[in-house]
Amino acid sequence: MAISDDNAPEPGSPGPDLVAEFWAGAHLATRANPLPGYLGVTTGETLPPPTMAFGGTPEQQDALAELIVDGVKTATASALADYQAADEPVPSVGDLGIVVDGRGRPRALIRTTAVEVRPFDQVDAEHARLEGEGDRSLAHWQTEHRRFFTEFSHGGFSPDMPVVLERFRVLYS
């Protein structure tokens, strides 16, 4: 349930300066995104990865960002239809992202470690546990994600809808 915003701040949000400052610290601490630079610093080393918020409301985004920073949440699920509607690629192993809270403040640098597309009704208890939400049960995951996809997904909800299951690890917070 990540929403990528390509570093575009919402009105009234902290803006790109906080993202740039966060990226400078994260990049220095982790040496994330190292590219060979034969003629000096490359663009890939200086541009921050895209920002993303998990959840559909600022309150959800705050709570989920906190779970990520605390190491409780190490996975997420998104409707494949949302990537297609936004003409965005599905995440790939190795992708970096800056997780922001409900006010657009950077909270964590994450790296994608696994990606799988599976029908909603075939998501397993292990994935639900890794999402770290509620009681971490599959029943809770199904209830909350059914509600989320019904309310926020471009294609709505159906039990056989393709869901992008992404695992990640925090590199910096």
C-alpha positions in Angstrom: 0.0 0.0 0.0 2.8 2.4 -0.9 2.0 5.5 -2.8 4.9 6.9 -4.8 5.0 10.6 -5.4 8.2 11.1 -7.2 9.5 13.6 -4.6 6.6 16.0 -5.3 5.6 17.5 -1.9 1.9 18.0 -1.1 0.7 21.5 -0.4 1.8 22.5 3.1 4.2 19.6 3.4 7.9 20.0 4.4 9.0 19.9 0.8 12.1 18.7 -1.1 14.7 20.3 1.2 13.9 17.8 4.0 14.1 14.9 1.5 17.4 16.2 0.2 18.8 16.5 3.7 17.6 13.1 4.7 19.0 11.5 1.5 22.4 13.2 2.1 22.6 11.7 5.6 21.3 8.3 4.4 23.6 8.1 1.4 26.6 9.0 3.5 25.7 6.5 6.3 24.8 3.6 4.0 26.6 4.3 0.7 23.3 3.4 -0.9 23.0 3.6 -4.6 26.7 3.5 -5.4 27.5 3.9 -9.1 30.9 4.1 -10.6 31.8 7.7 -11.2 34.7 8.0 -13.6 34.3 11.7 -14.2 33.1 12.7 -10.8 29.9 12.4 -8.9 27.1 10.8 -11.1 23.5 11.9 -11.1 22.5 8.5 -9.6 24.6 9.2 -6.6 23.1 12.6 -5.9 19.4 12.3 -6.7 17.3 10.9 -3.9 15.2 7.8 -4.6 11.4 8.4 -4.9 9.4 9.1 -1.7 6.5 6.9 -0.7 3.8 6.9 1.9 2.2 3.7 3.2 -1.5 4.0 3.8 -4.4 6.0 2.5 -4.7 8.7 5.2 -2.1 10.9 7.0 -2.9 9.0 10.3 -2.3 5.6 8.6 0.9 7.0 7.0 2.2 8.1 10.4 1.4 4.8 12.0 2.9 2.6 9.2 6.0 4.8 9.0 6.5 4.2 12.7 6.1 0.4 12.3 8.8 0.6 9.5 11.2 2.6 11.6 10.7 0.2 14.5 11.5 -2.8 12.3 8.0 -4.3 12.8 6.8 -3.7 9.2 9.0 -5.3 6.6 6.5 -6.0 3.8 3.7 -4.3 2.0 1.0 -5.1 -0.5 -0.3 -2.9 -3.4 -2.9 -3.5 -6.1 -1.3 -4.2 -9.4 -4.0 -2.1 -11.0 -2.8 1.0 -9.2 0.7 0.6 -10.8 -0.9 0.1 -14.2 -3.2 3.1 -13.8 -0.3 5.4 -12.8 1.9 3.9 -15.5 4.5 3.1 -12.9 6.7 0.0 -12.9 6.2 -2.6 -10.3 9.0 -2.5 -7.6 12.1 -4.5 -8.3 14.6 -6.2 -6.0 17.2 -3.6 -5.1 15.0 -0.5 -5.5 15.4 2.2 -3.0 12.7 4.4 -1.5 12.3 7.1 1.1 9.4 6.4 3.4 7.6 9.6 4.5 5.0 10.0 7.2 1.6 11.7 6.9 3.1 15.2 6.8 5.6 14.2 4.1 8.6 14.1 6.5 11.3 11.5 5.6 11.4 8.6 8.1 13.3 5.7 6.5 15.4 4.6 3.6 14.3 1.2 2.4 15.6 -1.3 -0.1 13.3 -3.8 -1.8 14.4 -7.4 -1.1 11.6 -9.5 -2.8 8.7 -8.9 -5.1 5.9 -11.2 -6.0 2.5 -10.8 -7.7 -0.2 -13.1 -6.3 -4.0 -13.1 -6.2 -5.5 -11.4 -3.1 -7.1 -14.7 -1.9 -3.7 -16.5 -2.1 -1.7 -14.1 0.1 -0.4 -16.3 3.0 -0.1 -15.8 6.8 3.7 -15.2 6.5 3.2 -12.1 4.4 0.5 -10.9 6.8 2.9 -11.3 9.7 5.7 -9.4 7.9 3.3 -6.5 7.3 3.3 -6.0 11.0 -0.1 -4.5 11.3 -2.8 -5.2 14.0 -2.5 -8.7 15.4 -0.4 -9.7 12.4 -2.9 -12.4 11.5 -4.0 -13.3 8.0 -7.6 -12.6 9.0 -6.7 -9.1 10.1 -4.6 -8.5 6.9 -7.5 -9.7 4.7 -10.1 -7.5 6.5 -7.9 -4.3 6.4 -6.7 -4.8 2.9 -10.1 -5.6 1.5 -11.3 -2.3 3.1 -8.2 -0.4 1.8 -8.5 -1.7 -1.8 -12.2 -1.1 -1.8 -11.7 2.6 -0.7 -8.4 3.5 -2.4 -7.5 1.2 -5.2 -8.0 2.3 -8.8 -9.7 -1.0 -9.7 -11.6 -1.6 -6.5 -11.5 -4.9 -4.8 -12.1 -8.5 -5.9 -10.8 -11.7 -4.2 -8.8 -12.7 -7.2 -7.3 -9.3 -7.9 -3.5 -9.3 -8.5 -1.6 -7.9 -5.5 2.0 -6.9 -5.6 3.7 -8.3 -2.4 6.9 -6.4 -1.6 9.4 -7.2 1.1 12.0 -4.6 2.2 14.6 -3.8 4.8 15.4 -0.5 6.4 18.8 0.8 5.6 18.6 4.1 7.4 16.2 5.9 9.7 
